[in-house]
């Protein structure tokens, strides 16, 4: 899944973000999200990172 975070397609990257959020602990995902949002060029994918992180935090609250 992590390899797909660098895919050329924003759709694939967004789907990879969602999948990763289901597979890793919140603390690990939060670190990945923080780094990725800064580096990601596509607004929709940045939004997916933020949404997935918020959903993961909410699910574990």
mmCIF file as Biopython writes it, N, C-alpha, C and O atoms, coordinates in Angstrom:
data_model
#
loop_
_atom_site.group_PDB
_atom_site.id
_atom_site.type_symbol
_atom_site.label_atom_id
_atom_site.label_alt_id
_atom_site.label_comp_id
_atom_site.label_asym_id
_atom_site.label_entity_id
_atom_site.label_seq_id
_atom_site.pdbx_PDB_ins_code
_atom_site.Cartn_x
_atom_site.Cartn_y
_atom_site.Cartn_z
_atom_site.occupancy
_atom_site.B_iso_or_equiv
_atom_site.auth_seq_id
_atom_site.auth_asym_id
_atom_site.pdbx_PDB_model_num
ATOM 1   N N  . UNK A ? 1  ? 0.829   -1.198 0.000   1.0 0.0 1  A 1 
ATOM 2   C CA . UNK A ? 1  ? 0.000   0.000  0.000   1.0 0.0 1  A 1 
ATOM 3   C C  . UNK A ? 1  ? 0.868   1.253  0.000   1.0 0.0 1  A 1 
ATOM 4   O O  . UNK A ? 1  ? 0.573   2.209  -0.718  1.0 0.0 1  A 1 
ATOM 5   N N  . UNK A ? 2  ? 1.929   1.259  0.793   1.0 0.0 2  A 1 
ATOM 6   C CA . UNK A ? 2  ? 2.788   2.457  0.870   1.0 0.0 2  A 1 
ATOM 7   C C  . UNK A ? 2  ? 3.370   2.831  -0.492  1.0 0.0 2  A 1 
ATOM 8   O O  . UNK A ? 2  ? 3.526   4.013  -0.799  1.0 0.0 2  A 1 
ATOM 9   N N  . UNK A ? 3  ? 3.689   1.833  -1.300  1.0 0.0 3  A 1 
ATOM 10  C CA . UNK A ? 3  ? 4.251   2.123  -2.622  1.0 0.0 3  A 1 
ATOM 11  C C  . UNK A ? 3  ? 3.264   2.913  -3.476  1.0 0.0 3  A 1 
ATOM 12  O O  . UNK A ? 3  ? 3.676   3.718  -4.312  1.0 0.0 3  A 1 
ATOM 13  N N  . UNK A ? 4  ? 1.982   2.694  -3.276  1.0 0.0 4  A 1 
ATOM 14  C CA . UNK A ? 4  ? 0.962   3.381  -4.074  1.0 0.0 4  A 1 
ATOM 15  C C  . UNK A ? 4  ? 0.769   4.839  -3.660  1.0 0.0 4  A 1 
ATOM 16  O O  . UNK A ? 4  ? 0.138   5.604  -4.389  1.0 0.0 4  A 1 
ATOM 17  N N  . UNK A ? 5  ? 1.300   5.232  -2.513  1.0 0.0 5  A 1 
ATOM 18  C CA . UNK A ? 5  ? 1.217   6.634  -2.095  1.0 0.0 5  A 1 
ATOM 19  C C  . UNK A ? 5  ? 2.006   7.539  -3.038  1.0 0.0 5  A 1 
ATOM 20  O O  . UNK A ? 5  ? 1.789   8.750  -3.065  1.0 0.0 5  A 1 
ATOM 21  N N  . UNK A ? 6  ? 2.916   6.954  -3.806  1.0 0.0 6  A 1 
ATOM 22  C CA . UNK A ? 6  ? 3.707   7.709  -4.765  1.0 0.0 6  A 1 
ATOM 23  C C  . UNK A ? 6  ? 3.259   7.522  -6.208  1.0 0.0 6  A 1 
ATOM 24  O O  . UNK A ? 6  ? 3.954   7.951  -7.128  1.0 0.0 6  A 1 
ATOM 25  N N  . UNK A ? 7  ? 2.124   6.896  -6.416  1.0 0.0 7  A 1 
ATOM 26  C CA . UNK A ? 7  ? 1.610   6.651  -7.763  1.0 0.0 7  A 1 
ATOM 27  C C  . UNK A ? 7  ? 1.355   7.966  -8.496  1.0 0.0 7  A 1 
ATOM 28  O O  . UNK A ? 7  ? 1.101   8.995  -7.870  1.0 0.0 7  A 1 
ATOM 29  N N  . UNK A ? 8  ? 1.423   7.925  -9.808  1.0 0.0 8  A 1 
ATOM 30  C CA . UNK A ? 8  ? 1.190   9.125  -10.622 1.0 0.0 8  A 1 
ATOM 31  C C  . UNK A ? 8  ? -0.258  9.609  -10.550 1.0 0.0 8  A 1 
ATOM 32  O O  . UNK A ? 8  ? -0.524  10.796 -10.740 1.0 0.0 8  A 1 
ATOM 33  N N  . UNK A ? 9  ? -1.180  8.714  -10.282 1.0 0.0 9  A 1 
ATOM 34  C CA . UNK A ? 9  ? -2.604  9.057  -10.267 1.0 0.0 9  A 1 
ATOM 35  C C  . UNK A ? 9  ? -3.056  9.527  -8.882  1.0 0.0 9  A 1 
ATOM 36  O O  . UNK A ? 9  ? -2.880  8.807  -7.899  1.0 0.0 9  A 1 
ATOM 37  N N  . UNK A ? 10 ? -3.634  10.724 -8.797  1.0 0.0 10 A 1 
ATOM 38  C CA . UNK A ? 10 ? -4.171  11.178 -7.509  1.0 0.0 10 A 1 
ATOM 39  C C  . UNK A ? 10 ? -5.263  10.242 -6.970  1.0 0.0 10 A 1 
ATOM 40  O O  . UNK A ? 10 ? -5.392  10.076 -5.757  1.0 0.0 10 A 1 
ATOM 41  N N  . UNK A ? 11 ? -6.035  9.643  -7.856  1.0 0.0 11 A 1 
ATOM 42  C CA . UNK A ? 11 ? -7.079  8.712  -7.426  1.0 0.0 11 A 1 
ATOM 43  C C  . UNK A ? 11 ? -6.473  7.508  -6.708  1.0 0.0 11 A 1 
ATOM 44  O O  . UNK A ? 11 ? -6.973  7.079  -5.668  1.0 0.0 11 A 1 
ATOM 45  N N  . UNK A ? 12 ? -5.399  6.972  -7.268  1.0 0.0 12 A 1 
ATOM 46  C CA . UNK A ? 12 ? -4.720  5.830  -6.655  1.0 0.0 12 A 1 
ATOM 47  C C  . UNK A ? 12 ? -4.098  6.249  -5.328  1.0 0.0 12 A 1 
ATOM 48  O O  . UNK A ? 12 ? -4.199  5.521  -4.340  1.0 0.0 12 A 1 
ATOM 49  N N  . UNK A ? 13 ? -3.455  7.418  -5.297  1.0 0.0 13 A 1 
ATOM 50  C CA . UNK A ? 13 ? -2.849  7.893  -4.042  1.0 0.0 13 A 1 
ATOM 51  C C  . UNK A ? 13 ? -3.909  8.068  -2.959  1.0 0.0 13 A 1 
ATOM 52  O O  . UNK A ? 13 ? -3.688  7.689  -1.808  1.0 0.0 13 A 1 
ATOM 53  N N  . UNK A ? 14 ? -5.050  8.635  -3.317  1.0 0.0 14 A 1 
ATOM 54  C CA . UNK A ? 14 ? -6.126  8.819  -2.346  1.0 0.0 14 A 1 
ATOM 55  C C  . UNK A ? 14 ? -6.644  7.499  -1.807  1.0 0.0 14 A 1 
ATOM 56  O O  . UNK A ? 14 ? -6.899  7.367  -0.610  1.0 0.0 14 A 1 
ATOM 57  N N  . UNK A ? 15 ? -6.800  6.527  -2.684  1.0 0.0 15 A 1 
ATOM 58  C CA . UNK A ? 15 ? -7.247  5.200  -2.252  1.0 0.0 15 A 1 
ATOM 59  C C  . UNK A ? 15 ? -6.202  4.548  -1.347  1.0 0.0 15 A 1 
ATOM 60  O O  . UNK A ? 15 ? -6.548  3.861  -0.386  1.0 0.0 15 A 1 
ATOM 61  N N  . UNK A ? 16 ? -4.936  4.765  -1.655  1.0 0.0 16 A 1 
ATOM 62  C CA . UNK A ? 16 ? -3.862  4.223  -0.821  1.0 0.0 16 A 1 
ATOM 63  C C  . UNK A ? 16 ? -3.879  4.860  0.566   1.0 0.0 16 A 1 
ATOM 64  O O  . UNK A ? 16 ? -3.621  4.188  1.565   1.0 0.0 16 A 1 
ATOM 65  N N  . UNK A ? 17 ? -4.180  6.144  0.626   1.0 0.0 17 A 1 
ATOM 66  C CA . UNK A ? 17 ? -4.293  6.830  1.919   1.0 0.0 17 A 1 
ATOM 67  C C  . UNK A ? 17 ? -5.390  6.164  2.747   1.0 0.0 17 A 1 
ATOM 68  O O  . UNK A ? 17 ? -5.184  5.832  3.914   1.0 0.0 17 A 1 
ATOM 69  N N  . UNK A ? 18 ? -6.545  5.973  2.137   1.0 0.0 18 A 1 
ATOM 70  C CA . UNK A ? 18 ? -7.661  5.336  2.837   1.0 0.0 18 A 1 
ATOM 71  C C  . UNK A ? 18 ? -7.258  3.948  3.337   1.0 0.0 18 A 1 
ATOM 72  O O  . UNK A ? 18 ? -7.501  3.614  4.497   1.0 0.0 18 A 1 
ATOM 73  N N  . UNK A ? 19 ? -6.647  3.144  2.474   1.0 0.0 19 A 1 
ATOM 74  C CA . UNK A ? 19 ? -6.247  1.788  2.851   1.0 0.0 19 A 1 
ATOM 75  C C  . UNK A ? 19 ? -5.234  1.814  3.991   1.0 0.0 19 A 1 
ATOM 76  O O  . UNK A ? 19 ? -5.346  1.044  4.945   1.0 0.0 19 A 1 
ATOM 77  N N  . UNK A ? 20 ? -4.257  2.690  3.892   1.0 0.0 20 A 1 
ATOM 78  C CA . UNK A ? 20 ? -3.238  2.783  4.933   1.0 0.0 20 A 1 
ATOM 79  C C  . UNK A ? 20 ? -3.868  3.152  6.270   1.0 0.0 20 A 1 
ATOM 80  O O  . UNK A ? 20 ? -3.456  2.648  7.314   1.0 0.0 20 A 1 
ATOM 81  N N  . UNK A ? 21 ? -4.857  4.024  6.239   1.0 0.0 21 A 1 
ATOM 82  C CA . UNK A ? 21 ? -5.507  4.435  7.490   1.0 0.0 21 A 1 
ATOM 83  C C  . UNK A ? 21 ? -6.204  3.269  8.178   1.0 0.0 21 A 1 
ATOM 84  O O  . UNK A ? 21 ? -6.426  3.305  9.388   1.0 0.0 21 A 1 
ATOM 85  N N  . UNK A ? 22 ? -6.549  2.243  7.419   1.0 0.0 22 A 1 
ATOM 86  C CA . UNK A ? 22 ? -7.203  1.059  7.982   1.0 0.0 22 A 1 
ATOM 87  C C  . UNK A ? 22 ? -6.195  0.019  8.475   1.0 0.0 22 A 1 
ATOM 88  O O  . UNK A ? 22 ? -6.551  -0.895 9.218   1.0 0.0 22 A 1 
ATOM 89  N N  . UNK A ? 23 ? -4.936  0.164  8.057   1.0 0.0 23 A 1 
ATOM 90  C CA . UNK A ? 23 ? -3.951  -0.884 8.323   1.0 0.0 23 A 1 
ATOM 91  C C  . UNK A ? 23 ? -2.944  -0.568 9.420   1.0 0.0 23 A 1 
ATOM 92  O O  . UNK A ? 23 ? -2.364  -1.484 10.003  1.0 0.0 23 A 1 
ATOM 93  N N  . UNK A ? 24 ? -2.726  0.703  9.708   1.0 0.0 24 A 1 
ATOM 94  C CA . UNK A ? 24 ? -1.667  1.057  10.657  1.0 0.0 24 A 1 
ATOM 95  C C  . UNK A ? 24 ? -2.250  1.756  11.886  1.0 0.0 24 A 1 
ATOM 96  O O  . UNK A ? 24 ? -3.339  2.326  11.822  1.0 0.0 24 A 1 
ATOM 97  N N  . UNK A ? 25 ? -1.523  1.711  12.999  1.0 0.0 25 A 1 
ATOM 98  C CA . UNK A ? 25 ? -1.983  2.402  14.208  1.0 0.0 25 A 1 
ATOM 99  C C  . UNK A ? 25 ? -2.090  3.917  13.989  1.0 0.0 25 A 1 
ATOM 100 O O  . UNK A ? 25 ? -1.414  4.482  13.129  1.0 0.0 25 A 1 
ATOM 101 N N  . UNK A ? 26 ? -2.940  4.548  14.771  1.0 0.0 26 A 1 
ATOM 102 C CA . UNK A ? 26 ? -3.180  5.983  14.641  1.0 0.0 26 A 1 
ATOM 103 C C  . UNK A ? 26 ? -1.895  6.788  14.734  1.0 0.0 26 A 1 
ATOM 104 O O  . UNK A ? 26 ? -1.694  7.709  13.942  1.0 0.0 26 A 1 
ATOM 105 N N  . UNK A ? 27 ? -1.022  6.469  15.677  1.0 0.0 27 A 1 
ATOM 106 C CA . UNK A ? 27 ? 0.212   7.246  15.842  1.0 0.0 27 A 1 
ATOM 107 C C  . UNK A ? 27 ? 1.089   7.176  14.594  1.0 0.0 27 A 1 
ATOM 108 O O  . UNK A ? 27 ? 1.670   8.181  14.183  1.0 0.0 27 A 1 
ATOM 109 N N  . UNK A ? 28 ? 1.182   6.008  14.000  1.0 0.0 28 A 1 
ATOM 110 C CA . UNK A ? 28 ? 1.980   5.848  12.776  1.0 0.0 28 A 1 
ATOM 111 C C  . UNK A ? 28 ? 1.328   6.581  11.603  1.0 0.0 28 A 1 
ATOM 112 O O  . UNK A ? 28 ? 2.010   7.221  10.802  1.0 0.0 28 A 1 
ATOM 113 N N  . UNK A ? 29 ? 0.004   6.480  11.512  1.0 0.0 29 A 1 
ATOM 114 C CA . UNK A ? 29 ? -0.702  7.158  10.429  1.0 0.0 29 A 1 
ATOM 115 C C  . UNK A ? 29 ? -0.581  8.671  10.570  1.0 0.0 29 A 1 
ATOM 116 O O  . UNK A ? 29 ? -0.409  9.374  9.575   1.0 0.0 29 A 1 
ATOM 117 N N  . UNK A ? 30 ? -0.670  9.173  11.792  1.0 0.0 30 A 1 
ATOM 118 C CA . UNK A ? 30 ? -0.566  10.617 12.030  1.0 0.0 30 A 1 
ATOM 119 C C  . UNK A ? 30 ? 0.785   11.146 11.573  1.0 0.0 30 A 1 
ATOM 120 O O  . UNK A ? 30 ? 0.857   12.223 10.980  1.0 0.0 30 A 1 
ATOM 121 N N  . UNK A ? 31 ? 1.848   10.410 11.838  1.0 0.0 31 A 1 
ATOM 122 C CA . UNK A ? 31 ? 3.188   10.823 11.394  1.0 0.0 31 A 1 
ATOM 123 C C  . UNK A ? 31 ? 3.253   10.828 9.872   1.0 0.0 31 A 1 
ATOM 124 O O  . UNK A ? 31 ? 3.759   11.780 9.279   1.0 0.0 31 A 1 
ATOM 125 N N  . UNK A ? 32 ? 2.752   9.789  9.243   1.0 0.0 32 A 1 
ATOM 126 C CA . UNK A ? 32 ? 2.741   9.725  7.779   1.0 0.0 32 A 1 
ATOM 127 C C  . UNK A ? 32 ? 1.915   10.859 7.193   1.0 0.0 32 A 1 
ATOM 128 O O  . UNK A ? 32 ? 2.313   11.477 6.206   1.0 0.0 32 A 1 
ATOM 129 N N  . UNK A ? 33 ? 0.763   11.134 7.799   1.0 0.0 33 A 1 
ATOM 130 C CA . UNK A ? 33 ? -0.125  12.190 7.304   1.0 0.0 33 A 1 
ATOM 131 C C  . UNK A ? 33 ? 0.540   13.553 7.397   1.0 0.0 33 A 1 
ATOM 132 O O  . UNK A ? 33 ? 0.459   14.356 6.468   1.0 0.0 33 A 1 
ATOM 133 N N  . UNK A ? 34 ? 1.193   13.812 8.512   1.0 0.0 34 A 1 
ATOM 134 C CA . UNK A ? 34 ? 1.855   15.101 8.699   1.0 0.0 34 A 1 
ATOM 135 C C  . UNK A ? 34 ? 2.891   15.348 7.607   1.0 0.0 34 A 1 
ATOM 136 O O  . UNK A ? 34 ? 2.949   16.433 7.029   1.0 0.0 34 A 1 
ATOM 137 N N  . UNK A ? 35 ? 3.694   14.348 7.333   1.0 0.0 35 A 1 
ATOM 138 C CA . UNK A ? 35 ? 4.721   14.471 6.296   1.0 0.0 35 A 1 
ATOM 139 C C  . UNK A ? 35 ? 4.100   14.556 4.903   1.0 0.0 35 A 1 
ATOM 140 O O  . UNK A ? 35 ? 4.529   15.363 4.078   1.0 0.0 35 A 1 
ATOM 141 N N  . UNK A ? 36 ? 3.101   13.733 4.646   1.0 0.0 36 A 1 
ATOM 142 C CA . UNK A ? 36 ? 2.515   13.646 3.308   1.0 0.0 36 A 1 
ATOM 143 C C  . UNK A ? 36 ? 1.741   14.896 2.919   1.0 0.0 36 A 1 
ATOM 144 O O  . UNK A ? 36 ? 1.811   15.332 1.770   1.0 0.0 36 A 1 
ATOM 145 N N  . UNK A ? 37 ? 1.011   15.475 3.849   1.0 0.0 37 A 1 
ATOM 146 C CA . UNK A ? 37 ? 0.220   16.668 3.531   1.0 0.0 37 A 1 
ATOM 147 C C  . UNK A ? 37 ? 1.134   17.801 3.078   1.0 0.0 37 A 1 
ATOM 148 O O  . UNK A ? 37 ? 0.767   18.584 2.202   1.0 0.0 37 A 1 
ATOM 149 N N  . UNK A ? 38 ? 2.312   17.890 3.665   1.0 0.0 38 A 1 
ATOM 150 C CA . UNK A ? 38 ? 3.274   18.933 3.277   1.0 0.0 38 A 1 
ATOM 151 C C  . UNK A ? 38 ? 3.822   18.697 1.871   1.0 0.0 38 A 1 
ATOM 152 O O  . UNK A ? 38 ? 4.086   19.648 1.135   1.0 0.0 38 A 1 
ATOM 153 N N  . UNK A ? 39 ? 3.990   17.431 1.504   1.0 0.0 39 A 1 
ATOM 154 C CA . UNK A ? 39 ? 4.638   17.097 0.234   1.0 0.0 39 A 1 
ATOM 155 C C  . UNK A ? 39 ? 3.659   16.862 -0.918  1.0 0.0 39 A 1 
ATOM 156 O O  . UNK A ? 39 ? 4.044   16.960 -2.083  1.0 0.0 39 A 1 
ATOM 157 N N  . UNK A ? 40 ? 2.413   16.557 -0.608  1.0 0.0 40 A 1 
ATOM 158 C CA . UNK A ? 40 ? 1.435   16.200 -1.639  1.0 0.0 40 A 1 
ATOM 159 C C  . UNK A ? 40 ? 1.035   17.416 -2.465  1.0 0.0 40 A 1 
ATOM 160 O O  . UNK A ? 40 ? 0.712   18.469 -1.915  1.0 0.0 40 A 1 
ATOM 161 N N  . UNK A ? 41 ? 1.057   17.267 -3.786  1.0 0.0 41 A 1 
ATOM 162 C CA . UNK A ? 41 ? 0.724   18.360 -4.688  1.0 0.0 41 A 1 
ATOM 163 C C  . UNK A ? 41 ? -0.743  18.467 -5.048  1.0 0.0 41 A 1 
ATOM 164 O O  . UNK A ? 41 ? -1.179  19.499 -5.558  1.0 0.0 41 A 1 
ATOM 165 N N  . UNK A ? 42 ? -1.507  17.425 -4.794  1.0 0.0 42 A 1 
ATOM 166 C CA . UNK A ? 42 ? -2.918  17.411 -5.187  1.0 0.0 42 A 1 
ATOM 167 C C  . UNK A ? 42 ? -3.809  17.698 -3.971  1.0 0.0 42 A 1 
ATOM 168 O O  . UNK A ? 42 ? -3.722  17.016 -2.951  1.0 0.0 42 A 1 
ATOM 169 N N  . UNK A ? 43 ? -4.656  18.707 -4.096  1.0 0.0 43 A 1 
ATOM 170 C CA . UNK A ? 43 ? -5.513  19.107 -2.973  1.0 0.0 43 A 1 
ATOM 171 C C  . UNK A ? 43 ? -6.466  17.994 -2.553  1.0 0.0 43 A 1 
ATOM 172 O O  . UNK A ? 43 ? -6.715  17.822 -1.360  1.0 0.0 43 A 1 
ATOM 173 N N  . UNK A ? 44 ? -7.001  17.241 -3.496  1.0 0.0 44 A 1 
ATOM 174 C CA . UNK A ? 44 ? -7.926  16.157 -3.145  1.0 0.0 44 A 1 
ATOM 175 C C  . UNK A ? 44 ? -7.227  15.085 -2.311  1.0 0.0 44 A 1 
ATOM 176 O O  . UNK A ? 44 ? -7.822  14.531 -1.387  1.0 0.0 44 A 1 
ATOM 177 N N  . UNK A ? 45 ? -5.990  14.796 -2.627  1.0 0.0 45 A 1 
ATOM 178 C CA . UNK A ? 45 ? -5.243  13.792 -1.860  1.0 0.0 45 A 1 
ATOM 179 C C  . UNK A ? 45 ? -4.896  14.349 -0.481  1.0 0.0 45 A 1 
ATOM 180 O O  . UNK A ? 45 ? -4.958  13.616 0.506   1.0 0.0 45 A 1 
ATOM 181 N N  . UNK A ? 46 ? -4.536  15.618 -0.394  1.0 0.0 46 A 1 
ATOM 182 C CA . UNK A ? 46 ? -4.287  16.234 0.924   1.0 0.0 46 A 1 
ATOM 183 C C  . UNK A ? 46 ? -5.550  16.171 1.781   1.0 0.0 46 A 1 
ATOM 184 O O  . UNK A ? 46 ? -5.490  15.888 2.977   1.0 0.0 46 A 1 
ATOM 185 N N  . UNK A ? 47 ? -6.682  16.437 1.156   1.0 0.0 47 A 1 
ATOM 186 C CA . UNK A ? 47 ? -7.964  16.372 1.865   1.0 0.0 47 A 1 
ATOM 187 C C  . UNK A ? 47 ? -8.229  14.943 2.357   1.0 0.0 47 A 1 
ATOM 188 O O  . UNK A ? 47 ? -8.731  14.748 3.464   1.0 0.0 47 A 1 
ATOM 189 N N  . UNK A ? 48 ? -7.892  13.955 1.536   1.0 0.0 48 A 1 
ATOM 190 C CA . UNK A ? 48 ? -8.072  12.551 1.935   1.0 0.0 48 A 1 
ATOM 191 C C  . UNK A ? 48 ? -7.203  12.211 3.142   1.0 0.0 48 A 1 
ATOM 192 O O  . UNK A ? 48 ? -7.650  11.508 4.048   1.0 0.0 48 A 1 
ATOM 193 N N  . UNK A ? 49 ? -5.961  12.706 3.159   1.0 0.0 49 A 1 
ATOM 194 C CA . UNK A ? 49 ? -5.094  12.498 4.323   1.0 0.0 49 A 1 
ATOM 195 C C  . UNK A ? 49 ? -5.741  13.064 5.580   1.0 0.0 49 A 1 
ATOM 196 O O  . UNK A ? 49 ? -5.803  12.397 6.612   1.0 0.0 49 A 1 
ATOM 197 N N  . UNK A ? 50 ? -6.224  14.308 5.482   1.0 0.0 50 A 1 
ATOM 198 C CA . UNK A ? 50 ? -6.817  14.960 6.656   1.0 0.0 50 A 1 
ATOM 199 C C  . UNK A ? 50 ? -8.093  14.242 7.101   1.0 0.0 50 A 1 
ATOM 200 O O  . UNK A ? 50 ? -8.307  14.036 8.296   1.0 0.0 50 A 1 
ATOM 201 N N  . UNK A ? 51 ? -8.925  13.868 6.154   1.0 0.0 51 A 1 
ATOM 202 C CA . UNK A ? 51 ? -10.171 13.177 6.477   1.0 0.0 51 A 1 
ATOM 203 C C  . UNK A ? 51 ? -9.900  11.806 7.095   1.0 0.0 51 A 1 
ATOM 204 O O  . UNK A ? 51 ? -10.518 11.439 8.094   1.0 0.0 51 A 1 
ATOM 205 N N  . UNK A ? 52 ? -8.992  11.064 6.511   1.0 0.0 52 A 1 
ATOM 206 C CA . UNK A ? 52 ? -8.672  9.730  7.030   1.0 0.0 52 A 1 
ATOM 207 C C  . UNK A ? 52 ? -8.095  9.826  8.436   1.0 0.0 52 A 1 
ATOM 208 O O  . UNK A ? 52 ? -8.407  8.998  9.292   1.0 0.0 52 A 1 
ATOM 209 N N  . UNK A ? 53 ? -7.262  10.821 8.679   1.0 0.0 53 A 1 
ATOM 210 C CA . UNK A ? 53 ? -6.697  10.994 10.018  1.0 0.0 53 A 1 
ATOM 211 C C  . UNK A ? 53 ? -7.797  11.345 11.014  1.0 0.0 53 A 1 
ATOM 212 O O  . UNK A ? 53 ? -7.850  10.779 12.106  1.0 0.0 53 A 1 
ATOM 213 N N  . UNK A ? 54 ? -8.666  12.267 10.648  1.0 0.0 54 A 1 
ATOM 214 C CA . UNK A ? 54 ? -9.769  12.643 11.537  1.0 0.0 54 A 1 
ATOM 215 C C  . UNK A ? 54 ? -10.661 11.438 11.832  1.0 0.0 54 A 1 
ATOM 216 O O  . UNK A ? 54 ? -11.076 11.238 12.973  1.0 0.0 54 A 1 
ATOM 217 N N  . UNK A ? 55 ? -10.953 10.644 10.820  1.0 0.0 55 A 1 
ATOM 218 C CA . UNK A ? 55 ? -11.788 9.451  11.012  1.0 0.0 55 A 1 
ATOM 219 C C  . UNK A ? 55 ? -11.105 8.428  11.905  1.0 0.0 55 A 1 
ATOM 220 O O  . UNK A ? 55 ? -11.751 7.792  12.739  1.0 0.0 55 A 1 
ATOM 221 N N  . UNK A ? 56 ? -9.803  8.272  11.731  1.0 0.0 56 A 1 
ATOM 222 C CA . UNK A ? 56 ? -9.075  7.302  12.541  1.0 0.0 56 A 1 
ATOM 223 C C  . UNK A ? 56 ? -9.035  7.755  14.004  1.0 0.0 56 A 1 
ATOM 224 O O  . UNK A ? 56 ? -9.208  6.944  14.914  1.0 0.0 56 A 1 
ATOM 225 N N  . UNK A ? 57 ? -8.808  9.031  14.221  1.0 0.0 57 A 1 
ATOM 226 C CA . UNK A ? 57 ? -8.790  9.555  15.593  1.0 0.0 57 A 1 
ATOM 227 C C  . UNK A ? 57 ? -10.168 9.398  16.231  1.0 0.0 57 A 1 
ATOM 228 O O  . UNK A ? 57 ? -10.280 8.988  17.387  1.0 0.0 57 A 1 
ATOM 229 N N  . UNK A ? 58 ? -11.202 9.721  15.483  1.0 0.0 58 A 1 
ATOM 230 C CA . UNK A ? 58 ? -12.573 9.605  15.994  1.0 0.0 58 A 1 
ATOM 231 C C  . UNK A ? 58 ? -12.914 8.152  16.331  1.0 0.0 58 A 1 
ATOM 232 O O  . UNK A ? 58 ? -13.579 7.884  17.331  1.0 0.0 58 A 1 
ATOM 233 N N  . UNK A ? 59 ? -12.465 7.232  15.511  1.0 0.0 59 A 1 
ATOM 234 C CA . UNK A ? 59 ? -12.771 5.816  15.729  1.0 0.0 59 A 1 
ATOM 235 C C  . UNK A ? 59 ? -12.102 5.271  16.983  1.0 0.0 59 A 1 
ATOM 236 O O  . UNK A ? 59 ? -12.586 4.314  17.586  1.0 0.0 59 A 1 
ATOM 237 N N  . UNK A ? 60 ? -10.992 5.880  17.374  1.0 0.0 60 A 1 
ATOM 238 C CA . UNK A ? 60 ? -10.254 5.393  18.539  1.0 0.0 60 A 1 
ATOM 239 C C  . UNK A ? 60 ? -10.447 6.274  19.767  1.0 0.0 60 A 1 
ATOM 240 O O  . UNK A ? 60 ? -9.742  6.119  20.764  1.0 0.0 60 A 1 
ATOM 241 N N  . UNK A ? 61 ? -11.395 7.192  19.697  1.0 0.0 61 A 1 
ATOM 242 C CA . UNK A ? 61 ? -11.628 8.098  20.838  1.0 0.0 61 A 1 
ATOM 243 C C  . UNK A ? 61 ? -12.544 7.463  21.860  1.0 0.0 61 A 1 
ATOM 244 O O  . UNK A ? 61 ? -12.850 8.078  22.882  1.0 0.0 61 A 1 
#
